[in-house]
Amino acid sequence: MGGLTDAAVKQINEICERYKDEKTPLMMILSDIQNEYGYIPLEVQEIVSRNTGISVAEIYGVVTFYSFFSLTPKGKYVIGCCLGTACYVKGAQNVIDKFSEILKIKPGETTEDGLFTLDALRCIGACGIAPAVSINGTVYPKMSVSQVPEVIEHYKAAE
């Protein structure tokens, strides 16, 4: 988002204004910005700070604490592989390793074409269907290593 456009700054200011009467507006503001832009770089955090009076250090702490928020752009498709206990025991590490191998990225990285981001998640609450993978909110139950290439091709074909 480097070098924000005037329109982007205006929209961020409007998001902040939306929550001006809230006692604790930060999570709502950051959530709206994350949903709109996909990430929250320092430049945006500074605008939020000016609007709310909350220090950039506190905003940065929130952005880096919660896994939902990101400091860097994410891919069009965010692949979240659950590595919680139930998923891990049922082979989730092998599943994320296969995604990593095929996409040629490590967890936390995005493919060069900006299509995929691979994230290792801690328990997503889908223990009964372990190992679970979530892609942009769609949950894939009982994911196996052999299914990974097919899932990736499905999203590539949508392009």
Helices and strands as residue ranges (DSSP letters): H 6-18, H 26-37, H 42-52, H 56-65, E 77-82, H 85-89, H 92-103, E 116-121, G 127-129, E 133-135, E 138-140, G 145-147, H 148-157
